[in-house]
Amino acid sequence: MKNINKAIVYIDGFNLYYGITSKGWNQYKWLDLISFSQTLIPIDHQLCQVRYFTSRITGDNEKQNRQKKYINALNLHSGMMIDIKYGNFKKFDSHCKYCLSKPVYCLKCGNEYSKHNEKKTDVNVSTAMLVDCFEKRTDCIILVSGDSDYETPLLEISRLFSSVQKIVAFPPKRRNPSLYKWCDQYFDITENSFKNCLLPNPVISPISGKKITKPSEWV
């Protein structure tokens, strides 16, 4: 009996989101991550898990509601095929990039300006890839990100698990040459991987009949 080559896709959620946003492709934010991931794996592999890494948005109720609706739709539609892990946002005081003085105040409202940076996603992704390799859950890892933070984990996976295929799929406008030499293959994700892989609208629970509709802004 022929062995089945297993593949796991690891999605850096905000790297993918901002790649889609940079192209103005709002209509693709309602993305079915399972069918999307199927377009990324080698043809002779079977998708056994999609791991999606994100952080809960803070400070903007409308964005929070859109994210919550999307994640609920993903869980309802994808079931056990999707594993969602959360990092967090940390608030940082802003400073002037020229004189480094702080705080900085908004010229419009007069409030002190601060920003939120996402934390822990790169650690969560790296840990998941290494654990899956150690526990022999996959023959191929597909990393969806262009973040240079993944250079070291890919290097170590190459050193420790030479038989595991490593593929980097760059979101739009996120190609990063620093990752080239630590993977077996890399490519840019094209629009076709998005436009044919959207969630149904609405997503309907087969048990309760509950409907989750796409945010009206994502058109």
ABEGO torsion letter per residue (X at the ends): XBBBBBBBBBBBAAAAAAAAAAAGBAAAABBBAAAAAAAABBAABBBABBBBBBBBBBGBAAAAAAAAAAAAAAAAAAEAABBBBBBBBBBBBBBBAAAGBOBBBBAAAGBBBBBBBBBGAAAAAAAAAAAAAAAGABABBBBBBABAAAAAAAAAAAAABAABBBBBBBBBGABBAAAAAABABBBBBBAAAAAAABBBOBBBBAAAGBBBBBBAABX
